[in-house]
């Protein structure tokens, strides 16, 4: 958990994709996040957290459905949404918090 805290406490916006291997919509998010990474470059970091392997973090953050996307900046949650989100939508959210 300490590594997770260090990453999300960074000044760089960090998009966390809470997912599970068995989750169909989570598989849909994979190419969306890959596309997003090429669009945003170093503006933000994207990390994936498997809720089955990291149940402590998922429980602490009350992640009840996957995929759940959470955007952190300086350790604070600035945006959160469950379900599949388009690359363009995610980019505009990150852009608004990257300034």
Secondary structure, 3 states (H helix, E strand, C coil): CHHHHHHHCCCCEEEEEEECCCCHHHHHHHHHHHHHHHHHCCCEEEEEEECCCCHHHHHHCCCCCCCEEEEEECCEEEEEEECCCCHHHHHHHHHHHHC
